[in-house]
Amino acid sequence: MTDRPITELPDDELVRRPFDELVVALQQIVQRLEAGSAGLEESIELYKHGLRLHAACETRLREAELQITELGRRGVAGAEPEAASAPGEAPRD
């Protein structure tokens, strides 16, 4: 892990951060922008960092979705054929 602020990490390191950490950082940026206390230049930088964090969150969510889909496929493929009988068909013994 690095001691650099999350907003200074390159994109490839950013997407490896824990999802919850990314969300917290994004929420902090949103709060600062909504407070309206930042100047124009700082607001633009905050917005840029927010976009990067949002993209990293989306990447992590897509990865999680693919992982869940794959686990579901394995579960279906690994099901015993006798456990699922056709409608109206008696279970096989």
Secondary structure, DSSP 8 states (H G I E B T S, - for coil): ---S-GGGS-HHHHTTS-HHHHHHHHHHHHHHHHHT-S-HHHHHHHHHHHHHHHHHHHHHHHHHHHHHHHHHHHHHHTS-GGGS--TT-----
